[in-house]
Amino acid sequence: MAGARQAQQWLLTLLPAFPVLLLVLRLWQLSRQDMSTMLLLVQYVSPLGLLSALLIALVWAFPLVVLTFGVLGRLLRLSAPDRFDPERSLLASGTARTPGWVLTGAVALGALTWQLRFLPTLLMLGLWLLALRTRYLHPDQPTRILLVSVALPLAAAVLAYTALGPAIWSALRQDELATAALLAVPPAAAVLLTGPIPGWSAPVLTHGLAYAVAAVLPLVMGAVFLRVPVLPTAAVELAPAGVADAEAGTGADPTPADRTGPEVVLGALITVTDTSTIVLDRAAGVRFLPNGRVRSQVLCPEAARVPYSVVAVHGWPVEETVLDWMMPRRPVADPDVRCDGRLPAAR
């Protein structure tokens, strides 16, 4: 009893610290391990913006965690009921306390946020959960068990291969073995784990896989989030230093040594104060640009991600999500030359 409760207390204590750790590591990486730059970012970067970037980047992880541990816990409960002790096992405790609507919501969220190439895996996990739950709740209804555990996975596999067959063949021809495996293996594997496994191996297998997922998933989440932009990318056009000072009437005529030509500064916009526009340039150096020299600013859109795969399912690229397909596309416009570091045409 004490073991599971202590583990839950530690988990509830450490779980909120994980997003904070990710945010700090992201700022530490953005500052190129310079403490002064990091403290400046902490002072001006919006916590809400960081949390929004974290949520958008890692929303896919919630269905993965819920469904993976849900399958492992229900497999343990069905295969070794005498070893399923919610008071001693954290996996058993989470399984016993997770309501069905959470699993349903996780499947729906995964269907919206997972890339197309991962949807067969989502289908496999959903069918496993449904079959294991049916066997546990209705052990005296063999017809129902047969329909859910055998007929439904077979029908789903036939439909999946009918829809994904051309894409699987295309992936094999393009030597994209990982994409072909992600599309081809899960529909067939959905038929395999719809019932109990040998009781002697269930505790070791389920807990071992649970520990492996718990160890690897934070590393994957961290690697994904460390590539996510957390500051807006902007191009700031600066007027010549000497000319701007003379026009502002700030002093005597500048000497030739004081004059600098116009330029465009590219980087992450940190903040704008009363006197300066603070930018983190591409070399991770902080530049305080006098507002008197700033002629214009333009927000530069994020560079489009280069597709890894050329495979598509009936015109739907395997690297796109349902949300990508549902949301309206941004109209194609000519890029601003300042986002390339070039000055605009003479005014």
N, C-alpha and C positions, 0 to 999 in steps of 0.2 A: 504493500500500500504506500509506504513511504517513498519507495523508489520512483513510481510513476508521478506522484505528486511533486516530489523534488525536481524531477526532470521537467514537468510542466512549468514550475515556478522559474527555473532557469531559462526555459524557452521563452516564456512571456517577458522575462527581464532582458534577454539578449535580442529578441526579435526587433523591438523598436530601435536598438542601437545599430542594426545592420544598415538601414537606409542612411542614417547619419554618417556611418563609416564610408559608405559609397560616395556620398556628397563631398566629404572632406577629401577623399582620395581623388575625386574628379577635379577639385580646385587645386590640389597639390600637383596633379599632373599638368593642369592648365598653366600653372605658374612656373613650370619647368623646375620644380623643387627649390624655388627661391622663397624664403619665408616672408620677406617684406612684400613681395608681390602677392603671395597668398593672403596675407593679412589685409592687404588693400582689397582684394576680391571679396573676402569675407565681409568687409565693411560695407561694400556697395552692392554686391550681388543680391538679388531678391531671393529670399528663401522659398517663396511661392513659385518663382520661376524654376528653381532647382528641383523642387518637388514635382512640378508639372513635367519637366523633362524626364525625371526618374519614373514617373507613372507611365508616361507614353512609351518610354523605351522598354519597360519591364512588365507591361500589362500581360504579356503572354505567359509569364512565369506562374501566375496564380492558377490557371487551369492545369498546368503541368504538375504542380505540386499537389493540388487537391485530387486530381484523377489518379496520379501514380500511387500516392499513399493510400487512396481509397481502394484501388485494386489490390495492393499488397495486403492491406488489413482485412479485406473481405476474403481473400484467398486463405489467409491464416485462420480466420474464424471458421471457414467451411472445411478446411483440410485437417486442422488440429484444434478442435473445440476445447480440448482439455488444456491446451497451452495458451488459449485466448483469454488473458486476464487483464482487463482494463485498469486494475489497481497496480499492476506491476510493469506493464508494457506500455510505452508511450504510443506505439503504433496501434495497439488494441484500443487504447483510451481514445485516440483521435477518431478511429473508425466508429466506435460506439457512440460518440457524441456529435458526429457530423450528420446533419439532417439531409434528407434526400434532395430538398430544393437547392442546397448548396452544390451538390453534384450536378444537378440539372443546369444551374446557372453557370457552372464551370464549363460544361460542354458547350453551352450557347456562346459564352465569351470566347472560348477557344475557336469555335467556328467563325467568329468574326475577326479575330486578331491573329490567327495562325496563317502562315503562308500555305498556298494550295498544296505544295509538296508534303506538308505535314498533316493535312486533313485526313489522309488514310490512317495515320497513327491515331488521330483523335477518334475516328470511327472504331478502330480496334479497341481502344480503351473504353469507349462508351458501351460497346457490345459486351466486353468482359464484365464491366460493372453490372450491367443489366442481368446477364446470365448468372453471375455469382449471387446477386441479390435474390433472384427468383428461386434458385436452388435452396437458399437459406430460409426464405419466408414461406415457401410452398413445397416442402419436401414430399408431401403426400399427393402431389398432382403431376404424375409423370408426363401426361400429355402436354401440359403447360411448359414443363421443363424442356421437353423435346423441341417444342416450337421455338422457345427463346434461346436455347443453348445450341441447337443444331440447324433448324430450318432458317431462322432469322440470320445468323452469320453466313450461311451458304447463299441465301438470297442477296445479302449485302455484298458478298464477294463477287457474285455474278454481275451485279449492277456496277460495282466499282471497276471491274476489269473491262466491262463493256465501254464505260466512259473513259477509262484511263489507258486502254490498250494502245491506241496510236501514240500517246505521249510516252509510254514505257518503251515502245519500239524506237521512237525518235531519240530518247535519252541513250539507249544502247548504241544507236548509230553514231551519236555525237560523243561516245565514250564518257558519258556522264553517269558513271556507275552508281554514285551515291544517290543521285536523283532517281535513277531507275529502281534502286532498292527501296527508297522511301515510298515510291508509288506502287511497287509490286508486292513487297513482302507483307505489309500490315493486313491487307484484306484476307490473305490466306491464313495469317497467324491469328486472325480473329476467331477462327474455329477451334484453336488448340487449347485455350485457357478458359474454357467456359464451365469447368467443373473442378473438383478438388484434385490435389496432387498427393503423393504419399505423405502420410502424417509425420513420419520421422524426419523428412526433409523440409517440411513447410516452415518451421520456425527459423531454421538456419537460412533458408533461401529468402524468405520475406524480410527478415531483419537485416540480412546482409545487403540485399538490394536497397532497402530503405536507407541504411547508413551510407551506401555508395552514392545514392542520389543526393542525400543531404550534404555530402562532402563536395561533390562536383558542381552542383547547381549554383552555389554562391560564387564559385570561380567563373562560371559561364556568365552569370548575371553581371559580375564586375567587369569582365572583359567587354561585354556589350555596352554597358553604361559609360565606360571610359572613352568610348568613341562618339558619344552623343554630344552635340553642341549645347552649351548651357548659357551662352551669351550671344546676342545678335551680332551678326557680321555686318559691318558697315564700311563704306568708303567715304572718307572725309576729304573734301577738296580745300586746300589751303592757298590763300593768296600769297604773293611774295612778301617776305617779312618786312623789308624796308618800306615797300609801297604801302602796306597795310598800316604801319605805324605812322607814316606821314599823313595818310588820309584821315586817320583817327585823331591827328593833332596831339600825339602823345609826347612829342619832343622835337628836337632839332632834326634837320635832314640827315638821314642815315648815310654813313660812309659806304663805299663799295664793299668793304669787308663785311658790313652788317646785312647786306642785301642777300637774300636767298630767293631762288626762283619758285614758281608755283609747283605744287606737288599734290599727289593723292596718297593719303595714308590708308592702307587696308588693315583691318584687324577687328578684334572683338570690342564692341563699344561697352565700356564699363559704366560710365555715368557722365553727366554734364553738370558742372558746378557753375557758380556765378562768374568765374574767371576762366575756367579751362574745360576742354572736352578731353576726357581721359580714355585712352584707347590702348588695348593690349595688342601690339602688332604681331606680325607673323613670326617674328623671332622671339616671342614671349617677353618683349621689352615693353615697359609701361611708358607711354608718351603723353605728356601734358600739353595739349595743343591750345594756345591762347584763343579764346573765343573771337577776338578781333581779327584773327587771320582766317577763321572758318568762313568759307564762301557758301558751301553747300554740303549736305550730307545725304547719302542714299543708302537704303537698306538693301543689302545684297542677298538674294535668295540662296538657300543651301544648294550646293552642287548636286545634281542628280546622281543617284547611286548607279554605278556601272553594273549591269546585270551579270550575274555569274553564270546563269543557265540560259540557253536559247530555247528550251523546251516550253511548249504551251499546250494546254488542254482546251481544245476547241476555241483557240484564240485567247485564252486566259493564261498569261505567263505564270509559271509555277512559283515564282518569287513574290507574287502579289497576294494580298489578303482580300477577304470579302469587303472589308472597309475601303480598301483602295479602289475596288470595283464600284462600290456604291456611292462614294463621295464624288462630287463634281471635279473635273480636271481643271487645273489652273490654265487659263488661256496662255498660249505661247506668245511671248512678246520679245522684242529685240533687247538683248542684255545691255545694261548701262555700261558705257566704256569705263566709267570710274571703278566699277567692280573688277576690271582687269588691270587696275593700277594706271590707267591712261587718263590724261586730261581731256575734257570735252573740247569740242571745236571752239575756236575763239568767239567770244561774245561780241 
